[in-house]
Amino acid sequence: MAKLNYVELSVESIVTVRPFYENAFGWTFTEYGPDYAAIEGGATTVGFNADTTQPTPPVLPLIEVTDLEAALASATAAGGTLRVPIFAYPGGRRFHIVDPAGHEIGVYQSEH
């Protein structure tokens, strides 16, 4: 079966969005030049593409955490803007936050 293992987000500037993900989720980046950086080593690699000649279309990435309230506090402290407050759904709870580059990110905690 095929599985999703890489998500690429279009950004205007790596410098603008990188601190948000470092501070909100503790991620570290590998740089691939001035217009590309990636978070590697997890279940899914996330790439940030600032190359205006090849922009990436929008997606809704979902990030799983073990403490939803702590993640919300970290994400807002890191400069994220809350778009959808914490809500319950079958199997867990989540919120949506907008990063400094304007991407909406879903952050969830599973009931399992």
Helices and strands as residue ranges (DSSP letters): E 6-10, H 14-25, E 30-31, E 36-39, E 45-49, E 62-64, H 68-77, E 81-89, E 92-98, E 104-110
